[in-house]
Amino acid sequence: MGQKGNVRITWLGHATFKITSVAGKTVLIDPWIEGNPATPAGLKKLDRIDVMLITHGHFDHIGDAISLAFAHGPAVVCNWETSVWLESKGVRRITGMNKGGTVEVAGMKVTMVHADHSCGILDDGRVVYGGDPCGYVVELENGYRIYHAGDTNVFGDMALIGELCSPDLALLPIGGHYTMGPAGAARACRLLGVAAVIPMHFGTFPVLEGTPAELKAAARDIQGLQIVELRPGEAY
């Protein structure tokens, strides 16, 4: 298992996270900041983005991908279909990939894994196909591994993600309605075998009713699990 070292994981609200690696690289996952009601006003402008990861094309995960790509020129990783759409909008430095693949970017390894969800991109009033949704396991320079599940229901093959990728920390949706709720997230923790979890994708909209307290209750039997409850803008 890797060590945290100087890794800093900042929750910008909803499913958007900024990870600062041990080498000082900035990884932004699911770039929805400007229109994100949960993102604190002081964090809506970023100084740098070295790597941008996109789990799927729904507006609350890709909303600022184009503008941030133009502003910062990061290496962008997403599924192949979404990469074609982004390229059509003028975005460059894109790696389109698919589930099971691993790419090296900015000194880190990024593995794309399954997510149980949908993926449509709202483009000029119509929804276009954005490929399959996904999650990522990011291995930082010091070997510490972070699993961002994207939007997903719990699924049995999370056990394989745990076995093959050995994540140290999981970022899991708990809001319900569009994703799994707290009970599903607790089951995901059991399947993954992670030491720590940060709940996400809850509270942004009224329909996302799951809470960290409910996750703690559902996961109370998991020996040694650390549930890190953050408020938007806070860091682990």
Secondary structure, DSSP 8 states (H G I E B T S, - for coil): ----TT-EEEE-STT-EEEE-TTS-EEEES---TT-TTS-GGGSS-S--SEEE----SHHHHTTHHHHHHHH--EEEEEHHHHHHHHHTT--SEEEE-TT-EEEETTEEEEEEE-SS--EEEETTEEEE----EEEEEE-TTS-EEEE--S----TTHHHHHHHH--SEEEEE---SSS--HHHHHHHHHHHT-SEEEEES-SSSTT----HHHHHHHTTTSTT-EE----TT-B-
